[in-house]
Amino acid sequence: MLVCGGAGYVGAHAAYALAQRGFRVSVLDNLSTGHRQALRWGRWIDADLLKPESLEAAFAEPVDAVMHFCARSLVSESMAQPYDYYLNNVVGSLNLLRAMRAHGVGRLVFSSSAAVFGQPMSERIDEAHPKAPINPYGASKLMVERILADAAHAYGLRSVSLRYFNAAGAAFDAGIGESHTPETHLIPNVLRAALGQGDPLQVYGDDYDTVDGTCVRDYVHVLDLADAHIRALAWMDAQPGAHCFNLGNGTGFSVLEIVRAAAWVSGREIDCQVAPRRQGDPAVLVASSAAAREHLGWVPRHTAIEDIIESAWRWHTSPSY
Ligand code: UFG
């Protein structure tokens, strides 16, 4: 199994879950945003999707399927640097797909995002919801989904695109978790504030039309995401074509609800300051994952928000962090 981007947050957890279940894993990563310490579950291939010749090393040994997590993934950065996002996320994916085709590899699980939907038009977002991304990051993911549909038609490539809502939590006992530089995600920032590291938490907007005025998101444990990838692989054996599934728990939590849950988990007070809204943030994003449950048999195991935050807290307070 070739895991592209396996040193990043979701990719490392997928590599770990695959190794736990007995898969032989190779991780392709250029460590541009990934972590060397996450390269513990298989052979490391130091390659770059934007340098197609470097991909040959990944296919030197037989590859039965690919999981593709390589991407730039910050919404606000994508607004400021759209060329970088289209280049990395779309051209990089095309290079990978062409290498897969050249080497006769016909199965792919692609890391997509709720950002393909844009502003939600219903309370829970299912796969039929209109796709109208409002930032280059979401547009880049949607373009790759489209390329995969065309590749299924033209070349018979089998693929499953998994659209995560808000990935969260950690496999703290395996020494991996969420860590980005700069860190823009809510839960890591809340936990840093709980530890008194840096400034108080900035709450981006308290005047949204939500339960308490702050944005609502659907947080899903990263190990549950990893499990969905492994299920998608098996499911594809009997399913030609390009398929997409939404992955979330179906329950939304506001920013302030996350802060309260984190205060409870950590036993610490968390200082917050209300700041202006962040550009490109929809008020509410909550998934319907009925299709993933039905077709993949996916049943998330870490559904309580306190458990998700606790796993992240244990990672943040561990020596590996
Ligand atoms: N937030 C704060 N303060 C912070 C960080 C975040 O108030 O310090 C708020 C944000 O404004 C947002 C919520 O917390 O309302 C969640 O923000 P995150 O940055 O943690 O996550 P996003 O919902 O913005 O983004 C996530 C993924 C993206 C993906 C997007 C799909 O990180 O990759 O969901 O919409 F594109």
Boltz pocket constraint, residues with backbone or C-beta under 6 A from the ligand:
constraints:
  - pocket:
      binder: B
      contacts: [[A, 73], [A, 74], [A, 75], [A, 113], [A, 114], [A, 115], [A, 137], [A, 164], [A, 165], [A, 166], [A, 167], [A, 184], [A, 185], [A, 186], [A, 187], [A, 189], [A, 201], [A, 202], [A, 203], [A, 204], [A, 205], [A, 215], [A, 216], [A, 217], [A, 255], [A, 278], [A, 281], [A, 282], [A, 285]]
      max_distance: 6.0
